[in-house]
């Protein structure tokens, strides 16, 4: 895979991640800062680290499956492994400017 192909896939992954929402928060998980790592491998698999705004998120299973299935539905992606991590702990500083405005933090 060329660096350009990898960049294009990463951009498409970010676009699809922006369609995933926690049912309790009206901002997508990417802008919330819940995605810590997206690593497209040369074999067209994706390694992803993500977290939740709270460790006991009641929608965790739903959100994880939504992320995995949407990323795997992209042309050129063979599989997506989503690792749930809690280090570093999520906090409001990880949100994009758009998310902070949408949620009234700015």
PyMOL commands that set and color helices and strands:
alter all, ss='L'
color gray80, all
select helices_A, chain A and resi 3-17+60-72+92-94+97-102
alter helices_A, ss='H'
color red, helices_A
select strands_A, chain A and resi 35-40+45-50+79-84
alter strands_A, ss='S'
color yellow, strands_A
deselect
rebuild
show_as cartoon
